[in-house]
Amino acid sequence: MSRLTMHEAAPEVYQAWLAAETAIRRGPLDATVRELVKIRVSQINGCLFCIDMHSTEARKEGETERRLW
């Protein structure tokens, strides 16, 4: 099964998602905490691709392996 291209399949939803992401980035949460939240959501959704992506991003932001695990 091929991956869904969200910006093509649902452009209005994709634009809303981008707006939410922008607002979250301007909020009070530290970058590492944001990524930890995204990792947890990805775990709940069962998306291995997203878990890997957000774990990689958290490491780039300076998150420790201990907190990731």
Phi and psi restraints in degrees (range 20) as a CNS / XPLOR table:
assign (resid 1 and name C) (resid 2 and name N)
       (resid 2 and name CA) (resid 2 and name C) 1.0 -81.8 20.0 2
assign (resid 2 and name N) (resid 2 and name CA)
       (resid 2 and name C) (resid 3 and name N) 1.0 156.6 20.0 2
assign (resid 2 and name C) (resid 3 and name N)
       (resid 3 and name CA) (resid 3 and name C) 1.0 -73.9 20.0 2
assign (resid 3 and name N) (resid 3 and name CA)
       (resid 3 and name C) (resid 4 and name N) 1.0 145.5 20.0 2
assign (resid 3 and name C) (resid 4 and name N)
       (resid 4 and name CA) (resid 4 and name C) 1.0 -75.1 20.0 2
assign (resid 4 and name N) (resid 4 and name CA)
       (resid 4 and name C) (resid 5 and name N) 1.0 131.4 20.0 2
assign (resid 4 and name C) (resid 5 and name N)
       (resid 5 and name CA) (resid 5 and name C) 1.0 -94.7 20.0 2
assign (resid 5 and name N) (resid 5 and name CA)
       (resid 5 and name C) (resid 6 and name N) 1.0 99.3 20.0 2
assign (resid 5 and name C) (resid 6 and name N)
       (resid 6 and name CA) (resid 6 and name C) 1.0 -60.5 20.0 2
assign (resid 6 and name N) (resid 6 and name CA)
       (resid 6 and name C) (resid 7 and name N) 1.0 -41.8 20.0 2
assign (resid 6 and name C) (resid 7 and name N)
       (resid 7 and name CA) (resid 7 and name C) 1.0 -68.6 20.0 2
assign (resid 7 and name N) (resid 7 and name CA)
       (resid 7 and name C) (resid 8 and name N) 1.0 -19.4 20.0 2
assign (resid 7 and name C) (resid 8 and name N)
       (resid 8 and name CA) (resid 8 and name C) 1.0 -91.7 20.0 2
assign (resid 8 and name N) (resid 8 and name CA)
       (resid 8 and name C) (resid 9 and name N) 1.0 -38.9 20.0 2
assign (resid 8 and name C) (resid 9 and name N)
       (resid 9 and name CA) (resid 9 and name C) 1.0 -74.9 20.0 2
assign (resid 9 and name N) (resid 9 and name CA)
       (resid 9 and name C) (resid 10 and name N) 1.0 -35.3 20.0 2
assign (resid 9 and name C) (resid 10 and name N)
       (resid 10 and name CA) (resid 10 and name C) 1.0 -146.8 20.0 2
assign (resid 10 and name N) (resid 10 and name CA)
       (resid 10 and name C) (resid 11 and name N) 1.0 74.6 20.0 2
assign (resid 10 and name C) (resid 11 and name N)
       (resid 11 and name CA) (resid 11 and name C) 1.0 -59.8 20.0 2
assign (resid 11 and name N) (resid 11 and name CA)
       (resid 11 and name C) (resid 12 and name N) 1.0 -35.8 20.0 2
assign (resid 11 and name C) (resid 12 and name N)
       (resid 12 and name CA) (resid 12 and name C) 1.0 -67.9 20.0 2
assign (resid 12 and name N) (resid 12 and name CA)
       (resid 12 and name C) (resid 13 and name N) 1.0 -41.5 20.0 2
assign (resid 12 and name C) (resid 13 and name N)
       (resid 13 and name CA) (resid 13 and name C) 1.0 -65.2 20.0 2
assign (resid 13 and name N) (resid 13 and name CA)
       (resid 13 and name C) (resid 14 and name N) 1.0 -41.6 20.0 2
assign (resid 13 and name C) (resid 14 and name N)
       (resid 14 and name CA) (resid 14 and name C) 1.0 -61.9 20.0 2
assign (resid 14 and name N) (resid 14 and name CA)
       (resid 14 and name C) (resid 15 and name N) 1.0 -43.1 20.0 2
assign (resid 14 and name C) (resid 15 and name N)
       (resid 15 and name CA) (resid 15 and name C) 1.0 -63.3 20.0 2
assign (resid 15 and name N) (resid 15 and name CA)
       (resid 15 and name C) (resid 16 and name N) 1.0 -39.5 20.0 2
assign (resid 15 and name C) (resid 16 and name N)
       (resid 16 and name CA) (resid 16 and name C) 1.0 -65.2 20.0 2
assign (resid 16 and name N) (resid 16 and name CA)
       (resid 16 and name C) (resid 17 and name N) 1.0 -40.0 20.0 2
assign (resid 16 and name C) (resid 17 and name N)
       (resid 17 and name CA) (resid 17 and name C) 1.0 -62.5 20.0 2
assign (resid 17 and name N) (resid 17 and name CA)
       (resid 17 and name C) (resid 18 and name N) 1.0 -43.0 20.0 2
assign (resid 17 and name C) (resid 18 and name N)
       (resid 18 and name CA) (resid 18 and name C) 1.0 -62.7 20.0 2
assign (resid 18 and name N) (resid 18 and name CA)
       (resid 18 and name C) (resid 19 and name N) 1.0 -40.4 20.0 2
assign (resid 18 and name C) (resid 19 and name N)
       (resid 19 and name CA) (resid 19 and name C) 1.0 -63.8 20.0 2
assign (resid 19 and name N) (resid 19 and name CA)
       (resid 19 and name C) (resid 20 and name N) 1.0 -41.4 20.0 2
assign (resid 19 and name C) (resid 20 and name N)
       (resid 20 and name CA) (resid 20 and name C) 1.0 -64.7 20.0 2
assign (resid 20 and name N) (resid 20 and name CA)
       (resid 20 and name C) (resid 21 and name N) 1.0 -43.4 20.0 2
assign (resid 20 and name C) (resid 21 and name N)
       (resid 21 and name CA) (resid 21 and name C) 1.0 -60.8 20.0 2
assign (resid 21 and name N) (resid 21 and name CA)
       (resid 21 and name C) (resid 22 and name N) 1.0 -41.5 20.0 2
assign (resid 21 and name C) (resid 22 and name N)
       (resid 22 and name CA) (resid 22 and name C) 1.0 -63.1 20.0 2
assign (resid 22 and name N) (resid 22 and name CA)
       (resid 22 and name C) (resid 23 and name N) 1.0 -43.7 20.0 2
assign (resid 22 and name C) (resid 23 and name N)
       (resid 23 and name CA) (resid 23 and name C) 1.0 -64.3 20.0 2
assign (resid 23 and name N) (resid 23 and name CA)
       (resid 23 and name C) (resid 24 and name N) 1.0 -41.1 20.0 2
assign (resid 23 and name C) (resid 24 and name N)
       (resid 24 and name CA) (resid 24 and name C) 1.0 -63.5 20.0 2
assign (resid 24 and name N) (resid 24 and name CA)
       (resid 24 and name C) (resid 25 and name N) 1.0 -41.9 20.0 2
assign (resid 24 and name C) (resid 25 and name N)
       (resid 25 and name CA) (resid 25 and name C) 1.0 -63.9 20.0 2
assign (resid 25 and name N) (resid 25 and name CA)
       (resid 25 and name C) (resid 26 and name N) 1.0 -29.1 20.0 2
assign (resid 25 and name C) (resid 26 and name N)
       (resid 26 and name CA) (resid 26 and name C) 1.0 -82.3 20.0 2
assign (resid 26 and name N) (resid 26 and name CA)
       (resid 26 and name C) (resid 27 and name N) 1.0 -10.5 20.0 2
assign (resid 26 and name C) (resid 27 and name N)
       (resid 27 and name CA) (resid 27 and name C) 1.0 -75.7 20.0 2
assign (resid 27 and name N) (resid 27 and name CA)
       (resid 27 and name C) (resid 28 and name N) 1.0 -173.8 20.0 2
assign (resid 27 and name C) (resid 28 and name N)
       (resid 28 and name CA) (resid 28 and name C) 1.0 -81.2 20.0 2
assign (resid 28 and name N) (resid 28 and name CA)
       (resid 28 and name C) (resid 29 and name N) 1.0 -9.1 20.0 2
assign (resid 28 and name C) (resid 29 and name N)
       (resid 29 and name CA) (resid 29 and name C) 1.0 -73.4 20.0 2
assign (resid 29 and name N) (resid 29 and name CA)
       (resid 29 and name C) (resid 30 and name N) 1.0 137.8 20.0 2
assign (resid 29 and name C) (resid 30 and name N)
       (resid 30 and name CA) (resid 30 and name C) 1.0 -62.9 20.0 2
assign (resid 30 and name N) (resid 30 and name CA)
       (resid 30 and name C) (resid 31 and name N) 1.0 149.7 20.0 2
assign (resid 30 and name C) (resid 31 and name N)
       (resid 31 and name CA) (resid 31 and name C) 1.0 -57.6 20.0 2
assign (resid 31 and name N) (resid 31 and name CA)
       (resid 31 and name C) (resid 32 and name N) 1.0 -39.0 20.0 2
assign (resid 31 and name C) (resid 32 and name N)
       (resid 32 and name CA) (resid 32 and name C) 1.0 -68.7 20.0 2
assign (resid 32 and name N) (resid 32 and name CA)
       (resid 32 and name C) (resid 33 and name N) 1.0 -38.1 20.0 2
assign (resid 32 and name C) (resid 33 and name N)
       (resid 33 and name CA) (resid 33 and name C) 1.0 -65.5 20.0 2
assign (resid 33 and name N) (resid 33 and name CA)
       (resid 33 and name C) (resid 34 and name N) 1.0 -40.9 20.0 2
assign (resid 33 and name C) (resid 34 and name N)
       (resid 34 and name CA) (resid 34 and name C) 1.0 -56.9 20.0 2
assign (resid 34 and name N) (resid 34 and name CA)
       (resid 34 and name C) (resid 35 and name N) 1.0 -44.9 20.0 2
assign (resid 34 and name C) (resid 35 and name N)
       (resid 35 and name CA) (resid 35 and name C) 1.0 -67.8 20.0 2
assign (resid 35 and name N) (resid 35 and name CA)
       (resid 35 and name C) (resid 36 and name N) 1.0 -36.9 20.0 2
assign (resid 35 and name C) (resid 36 and name N)
       (resid 36 and name CA) (resid 36 and name C) 1.0 -61.7 20.0 2
assign (resid 36 and name N) (resid 36 and name CA)
       (resid 36 and name C) (resid 37 and name N) 1.0 -39.7 20.0 2
assign (resid 36 and name C) (resid 37 and name N)
       (resid 37 and name CA) (resid 37 and name C) 1.0 -63.8 20.0 2
assign (resid 37 and name N) (resid 37 and name CA)
       (resid 37 and name C) (resid 38 and name N) 1.0 -43.7 20.0 2
assign (resid 37 and name C) (resid 38 and name N)
       (resid 38 and name CA) (resid 38 and name C) 1.0 -64.6 20.0 2
assign (resid 38 and name N) (resid 38 and name CA)
       (resid 38 and name C) (resid 39 and name N) 1.0 -37.0 20.0 2
assign (resid 38 and name C) (resid 39 and name N)
       (resid 39 and name CA) (resid 39 and name C) 1.0 -62.1 20.0 2
assign (resid 39 and name N) (resid 39 and name CA)
       (resid 39 and name C) (resid 40 and name N) 1.0 -45.3 20.0 2
assign (resid 39 and name C) (resid 40 and name N)
       (resid 40 and name CA) (resid 40 and name C) 1.0 -63.4 20.0 2
assign (resid 40 and name N) (resid 40 and name CA)
       (resid 40 and name C) (resid 41 and name N) 1.0 -42.8 20.0 2
assign (resid 40 and name C) (resid 41 and name N)
       (resid 41 and name CA) (resid 41 and name C) 1.0 -61.9 20.0 2
assign (resid 41 and name N) (resid 41 and name CA)
       (resid 41 and name C) (resid 42 and name N) 1.0 -41.6 20.0 2
assign (resid 41 and name C) (resid 42 and name N)
       (resid 42 and name CA) (resid 42 and name C) 1.0 -63.9 20.0 2
assign (resid 42 and name N) (resid 42 and name CA)
       (resid 42 and name C) (resid 43 and name N) 1.0 -36.3 20.0 2
assign (resid 42 and name C) (resid 43 and name N)
       (resid 43 and name CA) (resid 43 and name C) 1.0 -64.0 20.0 2
assign (resid 43 and name N) (resid 43 and name CA)
       (resid 43 and name C) (resid 44 and name N) 1.0 -44.9 20.0 2
assign (resid 43 and name C) (resid 44 and name N)
       (resid 44 and name CA) (resid 44 and name C) 1.0 -62.0 20.0 2
assign (resid 44 and name N) (resid 44 and name CA)
       (resid 44 and name C) (resid 45 and name N) 1.0 -40.4 20.0 2
assign (resid 44 and name C) (resid 45 and name N)
       (resid 45 and name CA) (resid 45 and name C) 1.0 -76.6 20.0 2
assign (resid 45 and name N) (resid 45 and name CA)
       (resid 45 and name C) (resid 46 and name N) 1.0 -14.5 20.0 2
assign (resid 45 and name C) (resid 46 and name N)
       (resid 46 and name CA) (resid 46 and name C) 1.0 73.3 20.0 2
assign (resid 46 and name N) (resid 46 and name CA)
       (resid 46 and name C) (resid 47 and name N) 1.0 31.0 20.0 2
assign (resid 46 and name C) (resid 47 and name N)
       (resid 47 and name CA) (resid 47 and name C) 1.0 -101.9 20.0 2
assign (resid 47 and name N) (resid 47 and name CA)
       (resid 47 and name C) (resid 48 and name N) 1.0 99.8 20.0 2
assign (resid 47 and name C) (resid 48 and name N)
       (resid 48 and name CA) (resid 48 and name C) 1.0 -64.7 20.0 2
assign (resid 48 and name N) (resid 48 and name CA)
       (resid 48 and name C) (resid 49 and name N) 1.0 -36.2 20.0 2
assign (resid 48 and name C) (resid 49 and name N)
       (resid 49 and name CA) (resid 49 and name C) 1.0 -57.3 20.0 2
assign (resid 49 and name N) (resid 49 and name CA)
       (resid 49 and name C) (resid 50 and name N) 1.0 -47.9 20.0 2
assign (resid 49 and name C) (resid 50 and name N)
       (resid 50 and name CA) (resid 50 and name C) 1.0 -70.0 20.0 2
assign (resid 50 and name N) (resid 50 and name CA)
       (resid 50 and name C) (resid 51 and name N) 1.0 -37.2 20.0 2
assign (resid 50 and name C) (resid 51 and name N)
       (resid 51 and name CA) (resid 51 and name C) 1.0 -58.2 20.0 2
assign (resid 51 and name N) (resid 51 and name CA)
       (resid 51 and name C) (resid 52 and name N) 1.0 -46.7 20.0 2
assign (resid 51 and name C) (resid 52 and name N)
       (resid 52 and name CA) (resid 52 and name C) 1.0 -63.3 20.0 2
assign (resid 52 and name N) (resid 52 and name CA)
       (resid 52 and name C) (resid 53 and name N) 1.0 -45.7 20.0 2
assign (resid 52 and name C) (resid 53 and name N)
       (resid 53 and name CA) (resid 53 and name C) 1.0 -60.3 20.0 2
assign (resid 53 and name N) (resid 53 and name CA)
       (resid 53 and name C) (resid 54 and name N) 1.0 -48.1 20.0 2
assign (resid 53 and name C) (resid 54 and name N)
       (resid 54 and name CA) (resid 54 and name C) 1.0 -74.0 20.0 2
assign (resid 54 and name N) (resid 54 and name CA)
       (resid 54 and name C) (resid 55 and name N) 1.0 -31.0 20.0 2
assign (resid 54 and name C) (resid 55 and name N)
       (resid 55 and name CA) (resid 55 and name C) 1.0 -65.4 20.0 2
assign (resid 55 and name N) (resid 55 and name CA)
       (resid 55 and name C) (resid 56 and name N) 1.0 -42.7 20.0 2
assign (resid 55 and name C) (resid 56 and name N)
       (resid 56 and name CA) (resid 56 and name C) 1.0 -62.1 20.0 2
assign (resid 56 and name N) (resid 56 and name CA)
       (resid 56 and name C) (resid 57 and name N) 1.0 -44.7 20.0 2
assign (resid 56 and name C) (resid 57 and name N)
       (resid 57 and name CA) (resid 57 and name C) 1.0 -64.8 20.0 2
assign (resid 57 and name N) (resid 57 and name CA)
       (resid 57 and name C) (resid 58 and name N) 1.0 -40.4 20.0 2
assign (resid 57 and name C) (resid 58 and name N)
       (resid 58 and name CA) (resid 58 and name C) 1.0 -61.8 20.0 2
assign (resid 58 and name N) (resid 58 and name CA)
       (resid 58 and name C) (resid 59 and name N) 1.0 -41.1 20.0 2
assign (resid 58 and name C) (resid 59 and name N)
       (resid 59 and name CA) (resid 59 and name C) 1.0 -62.5 20.0 2
assign (resid 59 and name N) (resid 59 and name CA)
       (resid 59 and name C) (resid 60 and name N) 1.0 -42.0 20.0 2
assign (resid 59 and name C) (resid 60 and name N)
       (resid 60 and name CA) (resid 60 and name C) 1.0 -61.4 20.0 2
assign (resid 60 and name N) (resid 60 and name CA)
       (resid 60 and name C) (resid 61 and name N) 1.0 -33.1 20.0 2
assign (resid 60 and name C) (resid 61 and name N)
       (resid 61 and name CA) (resid 61 and name C) 1.0 -80.5 20.0 2
assign (resid 61 and name N) (resid 61 and name CA)
       (resid 61 and name C) (resid 62 and name N) 1.0 -3.6 20.0 2
assign (resid 61 and name C) (resid 62 and name N)
       (resid 62 and name CA) (resid 62 and name C) 1.0 102.0 20.0 2
assign (resid 62 and name N) (resid 62 and name CA)
       (resid 62 and name C) (resid 63 and name N) 1.0 9.0 20.0 2
assign (resid 62 and name C) (resid 63 and name N)
       (resid 63 and name CA) (resid 63 and name C) 1.0 -66.6 20.0 2
assign (resid 63 and name N) (resid 63 and name CA)
       (resid 63 and name C) (resid 64 and name N) 1.0 144.9 20.0 2
assign (resid 63 and name C) (resid 64 and name N)
       (resid 64 and name CA) (resid 64 and name C) 1.0 -84.9 20.0 2
assign (resid 64 and name N) (resid 64 and name CA)
       (resid 64 and name C) (resid 65 and name N) 1.0 153.9 20.0 2
assign (resid 64 and name C) (resid 65 and name N)
       (resid 65 and name CA) (resid 65 and name C) 1.0 -62.0 20.0 2
assign (resid 65 and name N) (resid 65 and name CA)
       (resid 65 and name C) (resid 66 and name N) 1.0 -37.2 20.0 2
assign (resid 65 and name C) (resid 66 and name N)
       (resid 66 and name CA) (resid 66 and name C) 1.0 -59.1 20.0 2
assign (resid 66 and name N) (resid 66 and name CA)
       (resid 66 and name C) (resid 67 and name N) 1.0 -44.7 20.0 2
assign (resid 66 and name C) (resid 67 and name N)
       (resid 67 and name CA) (resid 67 and name C) 1.0 -72.0 20.0 2
assign (resid 67 and name N) (resid 67 and name CA)
       (resid 67 and name C) (resid 68 and name N) 1.0 -31.8 20.0 2
assign (resid 67 and name C) (resid 68 and name N)
       (resid 68 and name CA) (resid 68 and name C) 1.0 -65.1 20.0 2
assign (resid 68 and name N) (resid 68 and name CA)
       (resid 68 and name C) (resid 69 and name N) 1.0 -40.1 20.0 2
